[in-house]
Amino acid sequence: MYRCAGLILPGRTPLAQRQGTGRILADLVFDTATALSQGRRDRQEDAVVADFQTGCDHGFAVLADGMGGHAGGDIASKIVVTEIFAELKLRSGDPKALEQDVTAILRDAAEGANACLAEFVDSNPERNGMGATLLAPVFVGRKLFWISVGDSPLFLWRNGTLRRLNADHSMAARLAQAVAAGRINPETARSHPDRACVTSVLSGREIAEVDCPPAPLTLQAGDIIVAASDGVMSLETAALEQVLSRAAGQPAAQMAQHVLAEVAGLGRLDQDNLAFCLIRVLPPMAPVTRQGPRPAQQPAPRTHFRRRKTTLVASAHQQGGDFHFHSLSKRSQ
């Protein structure tokens, strides 16, 4: 069963450039959607959340791919997403400070989430062996930062070409490097028994590898960013590139539906959980006239009404302790 939720943010004006007196040009607009699929697995162990607020110049997504099966992969992914989201949300109130210290903030958040996993496992020994990958892209103006641990891919689609931005902490990636270096043949790499293993993960123990480059990627209008779990890798890179290219002009929610449908169409009996956040970087909006003071309005003409004067004449008398009034005349002028 597949479901997809989209959030379109047509009114964001994160960067503003003045053009003449009283005119503002919105520089970037983000259109985002998150998607989730259980695939053919017994439980959903992926988790994803995004925060892009209209009118802000920053936003972020957090994704985790849980592992451990009955040991609690679904719990691990939720712990990681919750901890990272909370830290970034607290920091998002000061985007300048966030940008200046983003690498340290992301690394500290990952360590904090890892510590939470360790504490959970200490309190629940039966959950020993659970863990999760981490992928968190952070947008500040035109700059894209990220942190990743594990094999969850971060893609950039630009001008019809798709490429991976982050490091791949998996045995499959190491085997591919060994094939490229001529140390092993392709068949050995394809049949290696540890091919599906990750080489770094948040599990409450020491984190083996972290990808958190200090230099950001500069975004361009028309870019599409996809932060995903490895379930999307059921599609070849070329196939995912074609899906994004065909749907590039559509809203993010519709694009996400196309990706889900393409994966479902493969009909794989071993389809893994799938989660992703898709972010479209839209071109500049048309110039918007700044709202100035409203021009003084001419007062509406007064309508003159003829006043009428009414005179009432009445008499009063007391009877049985009560006063009784009797109208004698009524005259209007």
C-alpha positions as a Markdown table, in Angstrom:
| # | Residue | x | y | z |
|---|---|---|---|---|
| 1 | Met | 0.0 | 0.0 | 0.0 |
| 2 | Tyr | 1.4 | 3.4 | -0.9 |
| 3 | Arg | 0.7 | 6.8 | 0.4 |
| 4 | Cys | 2.1 | 10.2 | -0.3 |
| 5 | Ala | 1.6 | 13.5 | 1.3 |
| 6 | Gly | 2.6 | 16.8 | -0.3 |
| 7 | Leu | 2.9 | 20.3 | 0.9 |
| 8 | Ile | 3.1 | 23.1 | -1.7 |
| 9 | Leu | 4.5 | 26.4 | -0.6 |
| 10 | Pro | 3.7 | 28.9 | -3.3 |
| 11 | Gly | 4.2 | 32.0 | -1.2 |
| 12 | Arg | 7.7 | 31.6 | 0.2 |
| 13 | Thr | 10.0 | 34.5 | -0.3 |
| 14 | Pro | 13.1 | 33.4 | 1.5 |
| 15 | Leu | 15.4 | 35.8 | -0.3 |
| 16 | Ala | 14.4 | 39.3 | -1.5 |
| 17 | Gln | 16.1 | 41.6 | -4.0 |
| 18 | Arg | 14.9 | 45.1 | -4.3 |
| 19 | Gln | 14.2 | 46.2 | -7.8 |
| 20 | Gly | 13.5 | 49.9 | -7.9 |
| 21 | Thr | 11.5 | 51.8 | -5.3 |
| 22 | Gly | 9.0 | 49.7 | -3.5 |
| 23 | Arg | 9.4 | 46.5 | -5.5 |
| 24 | Ile | 10.5 | 43.1 | -4.2 |
| 25 | Leu | 11.5 | 40.0 | -6.2 |
| 26 | Ala | 11.1 | 36.7 | -4.4 |
| 27 | Asp | 14.4 | 34.8 | -5.1 |
| 28 | Leu | 13.6 | 31.2 | -4.3 |
| 29 | Val | 10.4 | 29.2 | -3.7 |
| 30 | Phe | 10.4 | 25.6 | -2.3 |
| 31 | Asp | 7.8 | 23.1 | -3.3 |
| 32 | Thr | 8.1 | 20.0 | -1.1 |
| 33 | Ala | 6.5 | 16.6 | -0.6 |
| 34 | Thr | 7.2 | 13.6 | 1.6 |
| 35 | Ala | 6.4 | 10.0 | 0.6 |
| 36 | Leu | 6.3 | 6.7 | 2.4 |
| 37 | Ser | 5.8 | 3.1 | 1.3 |
| 38 | Gln | 6.0 | -0.2 | 3.2 |
| 39 | Gly | 6.9 | -2.1 | 0.1 |
| 40 | Arg | 6.7 | -5.9 | 0.7 |
| 41 | Arg | 8.0 | -5.8 | 4.2 |
| 42 | Asp | 6.1 | -6.9 | 7.4 |
| 43 | Arg | 6.6 | -3.5 | 9.1 |
| 44 | Gln | 7.5 | 0.1 | 8.2 |
| 45 | Glu | 11.1 | 0.8 | 9.5 |
| 46 | Asp | 11.6 | 4.1 | 7.5 |
| 47 | Ala | 10.7 | 7.5 | 8.9 |
| 48 | Val | 10.8 | 10.9 | 7.3 |
| 49 | Val | 9.7 | 14.4 | 8.2 |
| 50 | Ala | 10.2 | 17.9 | 6.7 |
| 51 | Asp | 9.9 | 21.5 | 7.9 |
| 52 | Phe | 9.6 | 24.2 | 5.3 |
| 53 | Gln | 7.7 | 27.3 | 6.5 |
| 54 | Thr | 6.2 | 29.9 | 4.2 |
| 55 | Gly | 8.1 | 33.2 | 4.4 |
| 56 | Cys | 11.3 | 31.7 | 5.9 |
| 57 | Asp | 14.7 | 31.5 | 4.1 |
| 58 | His | 15.5 | 28.0 | 5.5 |
| 59 | Gly | 14.0 | 24.5 | 5.9 |
| 60 | Phe | 15.1 | 21.0 | 6.4 |
| 61 | Ala | 14.2 | 17.3 | 6.1 |
| 62 | Val | 15.2 | 14.4 | 8.3 |
| 63 | Leu | 15.1 | 10.8 | 7.2 |
| 64 | Ala | 16.1 | 7.5 | 8.9 |
| 65 | Asp | 16.1 | 3.9 | 7.6 |
| 66 | Gly | 15.7 | 1.6 | 10.6 |
| 67 | Met | 17.3 | -1.8 | 10.8 |
| 68 | Gly | 17.2 | -4.6 | 13.3 |
| 69 | Gly | 13.8 | -6.2 | 12.4 |
| 70 | His | 12.3 | -7.6 | 15.6 |
| 71 | Ala | 15.0 | -5.9 | 17.5 |
| 72 | Gly | 13.3 | -2.6 | 16.8 |
| 73 | Gly | 14.3 | -0.9 | 13.6 |
| 74 | Asp | 11.1 | 0.9 | 13.5 |
| 75 | Ile | 11.7 | 2.4 | 16.9 |
| 76 | Ala | 15.3 | 3.3 | 16.0 |
| 77 | Ser | 14.3 | 5.3 | 13.0 |
| 78 | Lys | 11.6 | 7.2 | 14.9 |
| 79 | Ile | 14.1 | 8.0 | 17.7 |
| 80 | Val | 16.7 | 9.3 | 15.2 |
| 81 | Val | 14.1 | 11.4 | 13.3 |
| 82 | Thr | 12.6 | 12.8 | 16.5 |
| 83 | Glu | 15.9 | 13.8 | 18.0 |
| 84 | Ile | 17.4 | 15.4 | 14.9 |
| 85 | Phe | 14.1 | 17.2 | 14.1 |
| 86 | Ala | 13.8 | 18.6 | 17.6 |
| 87 | Glu | 17.4 | 20.0 | 17.5 |
| 88 | Leu | 17.1 | 21.6 | 14.1 |
| 89 | Lys | 13.7 | 23.0 | 14.9 |
| 90 | Leu | 15.1 | 24.7 | 18.0 |
| 91 | Arg | 17.9 | 26.1 | 16.0 |
| 92 | Ser | 15.8 | 27.3 | 13.1 |
| 93 | Gly | 14.7 | 30.4 | 15.0 |
| 94 | Asp | 18.1 | 32.0 | 14.2 |
| 95 | Pro | 19.0 | 31.1 | 10.6 |
| 96 | Lys | 22.2 | 33.2 | 10.6 |
| 97 | Ala | 23.6 | 31.3 | 13.6 |
| 98 | Leu | 22.4 | 28.0 | 12.1 |
| 99 | Glu | 24.3 | 28.7 | 8.9 |
| 100 | Gln | 27.5 | 29.8 | 10.7 |
| 101 | Asp | 27.6 | 26.6 | 12.9 |
| 102 | Val | 25.6 | 24.2 | 10.8 |
| 103 | Thr | 28.3 | 21.5 | 10.6 |
| 104 | Ala | 28.9 | 21.4 | 14.3 |
| 105 | Ile | 25.1 | 21.6 | 15.0 |
| 106 | Leu | 24.5 | 18.6 | 12.7 |
| 107 | Arg | 27.3 | 16.5 | 14.1 |
| 108 | Asp | 26.2 | 17.3 | 17.7 |
| 109 | Ala | 22.6 | 16.4 | 16.8 |
| 110 | Ala | 23.7 | 13.0 | 15.3 |
| 111 | Glu | 25.8 | 12.3 | 18.4 |
| 112 | Gly | 22.8 | 13.2 | 20.6 |
| 113 | Ala | 20.5 | 10.9 | 18.6 |
| 114 | Asn | 23.1 | 8.1 | 18.9 |
| 115 | Ala | 23.2 | 8.6 | 22.7 |
| 116 | Cys | 19.4 | 8.4 | 22.9 |
| 117 | Leu | 19.6 | 5.0 | 21.1 |
| 118 | Ala | 22.3 | 3.8 | 23.5 |
| 119 | Glu | 20.1 | 4.8 | 26.5 |
| 120 | Phe | 17.1 | 3.1 | 25.0 |
| 121 | Val | 19.0 | -0.1 | 24.4 |
| 122 | Asp | 20.4 | 0.0 | 28.0 |
| 123 | Ser | 16.8 | 0.2 | 29.3 |
| 124 | Asn | 15.5 | -2.4 | 26.8 |
| 125 | Pro | 18.3 | -5.1 | 26.4 |
| 126 | Glu | 16.0 | -7.1 | 24.1 |
| 127 | Arg | 16.4 | -4.3 | 21.5 |
| 128 | Asn | 20.1 | -4.7 | 21.3 |
| 129 | Gly | 21.1 | -4.7 | 17.6 |
| 130 | Met | 18.7 | -2.0 | 16.4 |
| 131 | Gly | 20.0 | 1.0 | 14.5 |
| 132 | Ala | 19.2 | 3.5 | 11.8 |
| 133 | Thr | 20.7 | 5.5 | 9.0 |
| 134 | Leu | 20.5 | 9.2 | 9.1 |
| 135 | Leu | 20.1 | 11.8 | 6.3 |
| 136 | Ala | 19.3 | 15.4 | 7.0 |
| 137 | Pro | 19.6 | 18.1 | 4.3 |
| 138 | Val | 19.4 | 21.7 | 5.6 |
| 139 | Phe | 18.5 | 24.6 | 3.3 |
| 140 | Val | 19.6 | 28.1 | 4.2 |
| 141 | Gly | 18.9 | 30.6 | 1.4 |
| 142 | Arg | 20.6 | 29.2 | -1.7 |
| 143 | Lys | 22.9 | 27.0 | 0.3 |
| 144 | Leu | 22.3 | 23.3 | 0.9 |
| 145 | Phe | 24.1 | 21.5 | 3.8 |
| 146 | Trp | 23.7 | 18.0 | 4.9 |
| 147 | Ile | 24.7 | 15.2 | 7.2 |
| 148 | Ser | 24.4 | 11.5 | 6.4 |
| 149 | Val | 25.3 | 8.3 | 8.1 |
| 150 | Gly | 24.7 | 5.1 | 6.2 |
| 151 | Asp | 23.5 | 4.4 | 2.7 |
| 152 | Ser | 20.5 | 6.6 | 2.4 |
| 153 | Pro | 21.1 | 8.6 | -0.8 |
| 154 | Leu | 20.8 | 12.4 | -1.3 |
| 155 | Phe | 20.2 | 13.2 | -5.0 |
| 156 | Leu | 20.4 | 16.4 | -7.1 |
| 157 | Trp | 18.5 | 16.6 | -10.3 |
| 158 | Arg | 19.7 | 19.5 | -12.4 |
| 159 | Asn | 19.1 | 20.2 | -16.1 |
| 160 | Gly | 18.0 | 16.6 | -16.8 |
| 161 | Thr | 20.9 | 14.9 | -15.0 |
| 162 | Leu | 20.7 | 13.1 | -11.7 |
| 163 | Arg | 23.7 | 12.6 | -9.4 |
| 164 | Arg | 24.3 | 11.5 | -5.8 |
| 165 | Leu | 25.6 | 14.2 | -3.5 |
| 166 | Asn | 26.4 | 12.3 | -0.3 |
| 167 | Ala | 28.8 | 9.5 | 0.6 |
| 168 | Asp | 27.5 | 5.9 | 0.4 |
| 169 | His | 28.5 | 4.1 | 3.6 |
| 170 | Ser | 27.8 | 0.5 | 2.4 |
| 171 | Met | 29.7 | -2.6 | 1.4 |
| 172 | Ala | 28.2 | -2.3 | -2.0 |
| 173 | Ala | 30.0 | 1.1 | -2.5 |
| 174 | Arg | 33.3 | -0.4 | -1.2 |
| 175 | Leu | 32.9 | -3.3 | -3.5 |
| 176 | Ala | 32.3 | -1.0 | -6.5 |
| 177 | Gln | 35.4 | 0.9 | -5.6 |
| 178 | Ala | 37.4 | -2.4 | -5.5 |
| 179 | Val | 36.0 | -3.3 | -8.9 |
| 180 | Ala | 37.0 | 0.2 | -10.3 |
| 181 | Ala | 40.5 | -0.3 | -8.9 |
| 182 | Gly | 40.8 | -3.7 | -10.4 |
| 183 | Arg | 41.2 | -5.6 | -7.1 |
| 184 | Ile | 38.1 | -7.8 | -7.7 |
| 185 | Asn | 36.0 | -8.7 | -10.7 |
| 186 | Pro | 32.4 | -7.5 | -11.1 |
| 187 | Glu | 30.9 | -11.0 | -10.6 |
| 188 | Thr | 32.6 | -11.3 | -7.2 |
| 189 | Ala | 31.2 | -7.9 | -6.2 |
| 190 | Arg | 27.7 | -8.8 | -7.2 |
| 191 | Ser | 27.7 | -12.1 | -5.3 |
| 192 | His | 29.5 | -10.9 | -2.2 |
| 193 | Pro | 27.6 | -12.1 | 0.9 |
| 194 | Asp | 28.1 | -8.8 | 2.7 |
| 195 | Arg | 27.0 | -6.6 | -0.2 |
| 196 | Ala | 23.8 | -5.5 | 1.5 |
| 197 | Cys | 25.5 | -4.4 | 4.8 |
| 198 | Val | 26.1 | -0.8 | 5.8 |
| 199 | Thr | 29.5 | 0.3 | 7.1 |
| 200 | Ser | 28.2 | 3.1 | 9.3 |
| 201 | Val | 25.0 | 3.5 | 11.3 |
| 202 | Leu | 23.5 | 5.1 | 14.4 |
| 203 | Ser | 23.2 | 2.3 | 16.9 |
| 204 | Gly | 24.3 | 3.6 | 20.3 |
| 205 | Arg | 27.9 | 2.7 | 19.6 |
| 206 | Glu | 30.7 | 4.7 | 18.0 |
| 207 | Ile | 29.7 | 6.1 | 14.6 |
| 208 | Ala | 32.2 | 4.8 | 12.1 |
| 209 | Glu | 31.7 | 7.3 | 9.2 |
| 210 | Val | 29.9 | 10.6 | 8.9 |
| 211 | Asp | 29.4 | 12.7 | 5.8 |
| 212 | Cys | 29.0 | 16.3 | 6.7 |
| 213 | Pro | 30.9 | 18.6 | 4.3 |
| 214 | Pro | 31.5 | 22.2 | 5.5 |
| 215 | Ala | 31.1 | 23.6 | 2.0 |
| 216 | Pro | 27.5 | 23.8 | 0.9 |
| 217 | Leu | 26.0 | 23.2 | -2.5 |
| 218 | Thr | 24.8 | 26.4 | -4.2 |
| 219 | Leu | 21.2 | 25.8 | -5.4 |
| 220 | Gln | 19.8 | 27.0 | -8.7 |
| 221 | Ala | 16.3 | 27.6 | -9.8 |
| 222 | Gly | 15.0 | 24.4 | -11.3 |
| 223 | Asp | 17.0 | 22.1 | -9.1 |
| 224 | Ile | 15.2 | 19.0 | -7.5 |
| 225 | Ile | 16.6 | 17.5 | -4.3 |
| 226 | Val | 15.6 | 14.0 | -3.3 |
| 227 | Ala | 16.5 | 12.7 | 0.2 |
| 228 | Ala | 15.6 | 9.0 | 0.3 |
| 229 | Ser | 16.0 | 5.6 | 1.9 |
| 230 | Asp | 17.7 | 2.9 | 0.0 |
| 231 | Gly | 14.3 | 1.5 | -1.1 |
| 232 | Val | 14.4 | 4.0 | -3.9 |
| 233 | Met | 17.5 | 2.2 | -5.3 |
| 234 | Ser | 15.2 | -0.5 | -6.6 |
| 235 | Leu | 15.1 | 2.0 | -9.5 |
| 236 | Glu | 18.3 | 2.3 | -11.5 |
| 237 | Thr | 19.8 | 5.8 | -11.4 |
| 238 | Ala | 18.9 | 6.3 | -15.1 |
| 239 | Ala | 15.3 | 5.2 | -14.5 |
| 240 | Leu | 14.9 | 7.6 | -11.5 |
| 241 | Glu | 16.4 | 10.4 | -13.7 |
| 242 | Gln | 13.9 | 9.8 | -16.4 |
| 243 | Val | 10.9 | 9.8 | -13.9 |
| 244 | Leu | 12.1 | 13.2 | -12.5 |
| 245 | Ser | 12.7 | 14.6 | -16.0 |
| 246 | Arg | 9.3 | 13.7 | -17.3 |
| 247 | Ala | 7.6 | 15.1 | -14.2 |
| 248 | Ala | 9.9 | 18.1 | -13.7 |
| 249 | Gly | 7.2 | 20.7 | -14.3 |
| 250 | Gln | 4.6 | 19.2 | -12.0 |
| 251 | Pro | 4.1 | 19.9 | -8.3 |
| 252 | Ala | 6.3 | 18.0 | -5.9 |
| 253 | Ala | 3.3 | 15.9 | -4.6 |
| 254 | Gln | 2.6 | 14.7 | -8.1 |
| 255 | Met | 6.3 | 14.0 | -8.8 |
| 256 | Ala | 6.4 | 11.9 | -5.6 |
| 257 | Gln | 3.4 | 9.9 | -6.7 |
| 258 | His | 5.2 | 9.2 | -10.0 |
| 259 | Val | 8.3 | 7.9 | -8.2 |
| 260 | Leu | 6.1 | 5.7 | -5.9 |
| 261 | Ala | 4.2 | 4.3 | -8.9 |
| 262 | Glu | 7.5 | 3.6 | -10.8 |
| 263 | Val | 8.8 | 1.6 | -7.9 |
| 264 | Ala | 5.5 | -0.3 | -7.4 |
| 265 | Gly | 5.5 | -1.0 | -11.2 |
| 266 | Leu | 8.7 | -3.1 | -10.8 |
| 267 | Gly | 6.6 | -5.7 | -9.0 |
| 268 | Arg | 9.6 | -6.8 | -6.8 |
| 269 | Leu | 8.6 | -9.4 | -4.2 |
| 270 | Asp | 11.4 | -8.2 | -2.0 |
| 271 | Gln | 10.7 | -4.5 | -2.3 |
| 272 | Asp | 12.2 | -2.7 | 0.8 |
| 273 | Asn | 10.5 | 0.1 | 2.7 |
| 274 | Leu | 10.7 | 3.4 | 0.9 |
| 275 | Ala | 10.7 | 6.9 | 2.2 |
| 276 | Phe | 11.8 | 10.2 | 0.6 |
| 277 | Cys | 11.4 | 13.9 | 0.6 |
| 278 | Leu | 11.4 | 15.7 | -2.7 |
| 279 | Ile | 12.2 | 19.4 | -2.8 |
| 280 | Arg | 11.7 | 21.5 | -5.9 |
| 281 | Val | 13.6 | 24.8 | -6.1 |
| 282 | Leu | 11.3 | 27.0 | -8.2 |
| 283 | Pro | 12.5 | 30.0 | -10.3 |
| 284 | Pro | 12.1 | 33.6 | -9.0 |
| 285 | Met | 8.6 | 34.8 | -8.7 |
| 286 | Ala | 7.3 | 37.9 | -10.6 |
| 287 | Pro | 8.0 | 41.3 | -9.0 |
| 288 | Val | 5.6 | 42.1 | -6.3 |
| 289 | Thr | 4.6 | 45.7 | -5.5 |
| 290 | Arg | 5.2 | 46.6 | -1.9 |
| 291 | Gln | 2.1 | 47.6 | -0.1 |
| 292 | Gly | 2.3 | 51.3 | 0.8 |
| 293 | Pro | -0.1 | 53.4 | 2.7 |
| 294 | Arg | -3.5 | 53.4 | 1.3 |
| 295 | Pro | -4.5 | 56.7 | -0.5 |
| 296 | Ala | -6.8 | 58.9 | 1.4 |
| 297 | Gln | -10.4 | 58.2 | 0.4 |
| 298 | Gln | -12.9 | 61.0 | -0.3 |
| 299 | Pro | -15.5 | 61.0 | 2.4 |
| 300 | Ala | -18.9 | 59.8 | 1.2 |
| 301 | Pro | -21.4 | 62.6 | 0.7 |
| 302 | Arg | -23.6 | 63.1 | 3.7 |
| 303 | Thr | -27.2 | 62.4 | 3.4 |
| 304 | His | -29.4 | 64.9 | 5.1 |
| 305 | Phe | -32.5 | 63.8 | 6.7 |
| 306 | Arg | -35.4 | 66.0 | 7.7 |
| 307 | Arg | -35.9 | 65.9 | 11.4 |
| 308 | Arg | -39.4 | 65.4 | 12.7 |
| 309 | Lys | -40.5 | 66.7 | 16.0 |
| 310 | Thr | -43.3 | 64.8 | 17.8 |
| 311 | Thr | -45.2 | 66.2 | 20.8 |
| 312 | Leu | -47.2 | 64.0 | 23.0 |
| 313 | Val | -49.8 | 65.3 | 25.4 |
| 314 | Ala | -51.1 | 62.9 | 28.0 |
| 315 | Ser | -52.9 | 62.9 | 31.4 |
| 316 | Ala | -52.3 | 60.7 | 34.4 |
| 317 | His | -54.5 | 59.8 | 37.3 |
| 318 | Gln | -54.1 | 57.4 | 40.2 |
| 319 | Gln | -56.6 | 54.6 | 40.8 |
| 320 | Gly | -56.2 | 51.9 | 43.4 |
| 321 | Gly | -52.6 | 52.8 | 44.1 |
| 322 | Asp | -51.6 | 52.5 | 40.4 |
| 323 | Phe | -50.8 | 55.3 | 37.9 |
| 324 | His | -52.8 | 55.3 | 34.6 |
| 325 | Phe | -51.8 | 57.3 | 31.5 |
| 326 | His | -54.2 | 58.5 | 28.9 |
| 327 | Ser | -53.0 | 60.0 | 25.6 |
| 328 | Leu | -54.8 | 63.2 | 24.8 |
| 329 | Ser | -53.1 | 64.3 | 21.5 |
| 330 | Lys | -50.1 | 63.6 | 19.2 |
| 331 | Arg | -48.7 | 66.2 | 16.8 |
| 332 | Ser | -45.8 | 65.8 | 14.4 |
| 333 | Gln | -43.9 | 68.6 | 12.6 |
